[in-house]
Amino acid sequence: MFRFATKSHEVGRNRRVVASRSSVHRRSRRLAAQLLVRLALPGLALTSLTLAGLALAQDARLDPPLRVVATVGMVGDTAATVGGACTDVVSLMGPGVDPHLYQATSGDVRELSRADLILYGGLTLEGQLGDVLERFGERTTTLAVSEAGVPEGRRIRVSSAYGVDPHVWMDVSLWAGTLDPIAAALGDLAPACAAGVRDRAAAHAAELNALHDWIARAVATVPEANRVLVTAHDAFAYYGRAYGLQVVGIQGVSTDAEPSIADIRATAETIARTGVPAVFVETTINPRTIQAVLDATGDMGASVELGGTLYSDAMGEPGTAEGTYIGMLHANTVAIVDALGGEAPPLPGALDDWADRHGIADVAAP
């Protein structure tokens, strides 16, 4: 179970879009194929697509489940996916919330005080909340998942006070490294669930590997001259490095200071020089920043369109595809590729289960 503590959302399963008929056919073919394999080759190892189902079958249900409190949605969704029925996951920061500026509320303190496990991004992502997390870490099992899962040599260094860019989830291959530390923490606290947790982590790793490869193929369809990603703040450096885009952020890694006139002008000059067709605003950033760049670009005699809204420091609404980690990266990639002149390919079959759950029809046939 995964829920946000900051808002009361009742966007339930009854409101989810029903998968298309093609999705039903894909699921039927997949189930038939799995049954055939089990009947014909009983000794054959299960594929990653069936690991999650096996984990649910063998997993003990804790009563009550582990109380897991996560800071941002990306951490919470990953913990809920790995933890399954053994966890009750609460995310403190919901859609549209900027973790760089977030301050703990009395409700947050109550949630943290009841937690069996506290998970946060780390690498100074949570800004002012860091002191609160440090105090709770003295009495509650606490894990900075990015620090535990991403090797120092693969972290992007920045010149600001941050020292390291904390937005590691933008590179799916890096975020996959957080699965084992999360699974280990859950297994230590709930040994009866350890086997199921490990299996779900392995199944989710296969999904993330497929997602990473799909994003790379999607971005590769963008004309080389257009592979410039202009965003409101510098949250996409890992995405750009992993998938081959030059990234221009109007603000720096953090949003704790307003961009200067010089920052806006420099961004507009880059747009005019490169001829990039679109720029993007983020759900956690005031759109006036990107509007100032659009105006400055027009004053220089160049034209650029608003390519859409991206998810950077927060996911979408609960109960939607974008309210999952896979979904936020899928939505971002589709928006970026379409606006920059490419065409995203169908999702790979390894993401068929996720796509069926969320009514996403652009999945390649198995």
C-alpha positions, 0 to 999 in steps of 0.5 A: 500500500502506498499513499501520500500524507500531505493530501487526501486523494481518493483517486481509486482503482474504480476511476482508472482507465480500463486497458484497451482490448489490445491490452487484454489480448496481450495479457491473454497471450502472455498467460497462455504462454506461461501456462504452456511453459509450465506444462511443457517444461516444468524445470524451466526457471521462471522469467522476471515477468512471473517473479512478482506473482510468485512473490505475492504467493509466498509472501507473508502478510504482516499484521500490522504491516511495516510502517514505512515513511518516505520523503518523496514519491519516487522513494515511496513508490519504489518501497511499495513496489518492493515491499508489497503486502508487508508494507504500508508506505506513506510519502510525505511530499505529494504531487507538485511539492518541491523537496528542496524547499520543504519544511516538516509539518506537525503531521510529518513529525507524527508520521515519522515518530510512528515509522518502523523504517524511514526512507529518503533520497539523501545527497541533500535532496530534502534540504531543510528536512535533513535535520529532522531526518537526522534526529529521527535516525538516532532512534528509527532505522533510516536509509538514504537510498540514493547514497546507499544505491548509487556509487560515488563515481557515478554521481554528478558533482556540482559547484553549488553548496549541494556538492552532488546533484541529488536527482539520481532517479532521472537515470533509470539505471542508477535508480535501479541500484536503490532496490537492493538497499531498500529490499535489505532494509525491509528484509532485516525488519521483517524476516518473514517477508524477506524472500518475497521482497527479494523476488519483487526487487528482482522483478522490478529491476527487470522492468527498470532495465527495460525502461532504461533501454526504451528511453535511450531508443526513444531519445535516439529518434530526436534529430541530433540538432534538437537534442537540447533539453531546456528546463526550469531548473537543473534536475535533468543532468542525469537524464541528459548524461544517460540518454544523450541530451544537452541539458540547460537549466535556468536555475541551478540544482536547487530552487532555493534562489530565484534565477537572475536576469543574466540566467534568463538571458543566457538561456534565451541565447542558447535557445536562439543559437541552437534553434531548439524547438521547445522548452519545458516547465516542471510541476514543482516550479513556478511557470513564470520562470520559463515564461520569462525565457520565452519572452526573452527569446522572442525579443532576440527574434527567435521562436520556441514553443512550450513543449509541455510539463515534466515531472522532476522532483515529484510524481503525478497524482496518485492512481494515475500512471504518472503517479508511479516512478515508471510512469513519470519517466515514461510521461517525461520521455514521451513529452520530450521526444515528441516536442523535440521532433522524435517519435517514441517507440512502443514500450517493451513487453517487459513493461506489459504488466505495468502498462495494463494496470494503467491503461497504456496501450503503446506496448510492443506485442510479445 
